[in-house]
Amino acid sequence: MSRYITHGMLIDGSGAPPQPLQWLRMDEGRIAEVRLVDDAAAPVPLPADADIAFDATGLTVMPGLIDAHCHLSYGEARSIEEQDLYGSAEYRALRAGWHAGKVLRSGVTSVSDPGGSWNVAVAVRDAIRAGIVDGPRMSAAGKYLTTQTGLADYFPSWVGTPPSGVGALTHDVSQMLTEVRRQVKNGVDFVKVAASGESSTLTPGGGSVPAFRSEELKVIVDEAHRHGRRAAAHARSGVAVVDCIDAGMDWIMHGDYMTQAQCDRLAASGIPLCPTLTFMANIADYGHLVGCSAGRIERIRHTFETAIKVLRHAYRNGVTLITGTDSGFSITPFGQWHARELEIFVEHIGMTPLEAITCATRNAGFTVDPGQVGVLAPGMWADILVIDGDPARDIRVLQEQHRVRAIFKAARAVDLHPARDAIERWPWERVMTVSATELHWHSVRGTQ
């Protein structure tokens, strides 16, 4: 049966300017027809028995937001030890299902989960599709393919990469191929590769040694494509970004330390970039409120400022940017910060609000279900956000949860008011930290 959203201003996610909406018709979970108010044409009346799902008079109707970098298995971890060591696979999956509901209720109707512990993201994706839990539309990766110099091989060699960790340590091409095939067998939508390490290992010129040789990346990408899967890469080093371009990676994350020449290579390739600036911005701006050390704040602030310079060049020279937040850490809890990336794109990279919205809708849809989500047009999934305010004028309204008036996923209204929206944190979820600093004698008694 057809259902209708009527009136309001329509932002369709394609990049077109907002236009007055007459009505939008939804059939079988998809958008069937969109009618705009056209002064040159007579209005098309609704059927007499039309089922009006929502009257959006005075509101904005737009695609649900898409977060292309959301780690549901992390559980809002406060440390790498908590992220990788604590919590069973079963508990992590149940917890992630709970958090998925918070993400959806924030107005994010699709996420791409670029890897995590066990096979949690795939399990939650399937539970959402089956209707067991509420959550956004998902694409899911497994563990990150990494090497000893890549992200996700965090611990000393005598500890290694634990089974509960987010990394799959591969030593040679044979192991890389085996890991891709194992993940495909277990249901991933795409393969995640840790093509570089963290920002602390990089130089401003992007000259850090990448985690994989370019020919190894090519083997991984080719094998993923051979199995009908895509491949995405964590690549902060500009050298690693170029290697990912040469390998035919489907999209790249971060790119903080590219040079302008490396940016231009990325633009020419047409490969999208997901910078995930919110994680860094939250530490730089608000880390002091939650106990981040001054040294960490300063290092992250430097990385953020470096990234902004190169991303301005990237944006001005044709790199396709998509929004992602690295939600899943204590600094980016689920359902809280997913729209901040758009504000950063506007304030720091120089986009218009409408351009930033397009990055969070049409562009980001590429990482989840290309050609099916991100734009409100006939044939697309009816994933819709109705908000009180005009984000095309003030992008910050998308962060104000009280402004959300309705969310539809596949034309079904989302319950915005669950009985509970918080869960208990258990002591065994935490790394067993005794104190943040050492208790020296002179700290108690004073210097002598």
Stockholm file with secondary structure:
# STOCKHOLM 1.0

chainA/1-448         MSRYITHGMLIDGSGAPPQPLQWLRMDEGRIAEVRLVDDAAAPVPLPADADIAFDATGLTVMPGLIDAHCHLSYGEARSIEEQDLYGSAEYRALRAGWHAGKVLRSGVTSVSDPGGSWNVAVAVRDAIRAGIVDGPRMSAAGKYLTTQTGLADYFPSWVGTPPSGVGALTHDVSQMLTEVRRQVKNGVDFVKVAASGESSTLTPGGGSVPAFRSEELKVIVDEAHRHGRRAAAHARSGVAVVDCIDAGMDWIMHGDYMTQAQCDRLAASGIPLCPTLTFMANIADYGHLVGCSAGRIERIRHTFETAIKVLRHAYRNGVTLITGTDSGFSITPFGQWHARELEIFVEHIGMTPLEAITCATRNAGFTVDPGQVGVLAPGMWADILVIDGDPARDIRVLQEQHRVRAIFKAARAVDLHPARDAIERWPWERVMTVSATELHWHSVRGTQ
#=GR chainA/1-448 SS CCEEEESSEECCSSSCCCEEEEEEEEETTEEEEEEECCTTSCCCCCCTTCEEEEECTTSEEEECEEESCBCTTSCSBSSHHHHHHSSCHHHHHHHHHHHHHHHHHTTEEEEEECCCSTTHHHHHHHHHHHTSSCCCEEEECCSEEECTTSTTCCSCTTTCCCTTSSEEECCSHHHHHHHHHHHHHTTCSEEEEECSCCGGGCCTTSCSCCSSCHHHHHHHHHHHHHTTCEEEEEEEEHHHHHHHHHHTCSEEEEEEECCHHHHHHHHHHTCCEECCCHHHHHHHHHGGGTTCCHHHHHHHHHHHHHHHHHHHHHHHTTCCBCCCCCBTBTTSCTTTSTTHHHHHIIIIICCCHHHHHHIIIIIHHTTTSTTTSSSCSTTSBCCEEEESSCTTTCGGGGGCGGGEEEEEETTEECCSCCSCCCCCCCGGGSCCCCCSSCCCHHHHHCCC
#=GC SS_cons         CCEEEESSEECCSSSCCCEEEEEEEEETTEEEEEEECCTTSCCCCCCTTCEEEEECTTSEEEECEEESCBCTTSCSBSSHHHHHHSSCHHHHHHHHHHHHHHHHHTTEEEEEECCCSTTHHHHHHHHHHHTSSCCCEEEECCSEEECTTSTTCCSCTTTCCCTTSSEEECCSHHHHHHHHHHHHHTTCSEEEEECSCCGGGCCTTSCSCCSSCHHHHHHHHHHHHHTTCEEEEEEEEHHHHHHHHHHTCSEEEEEEECCHHHHHHHHHHTCCEECCCHHHHHHHHHGGGTTCCHHHHHHHHHHHHHHHHHHHHHHHTTCCBCCCCCBTBTTSCTTTSTTHHHHHIIIIICCCHHHHHHIIIIIHHTTTSTTTSSSCSTTSBCCEEEESSCTTTCGGGGGCGGGEEEEEETTEECCSCCSCCCCCCCGGGSCCCCCSSCCCHHHHHCCC
//
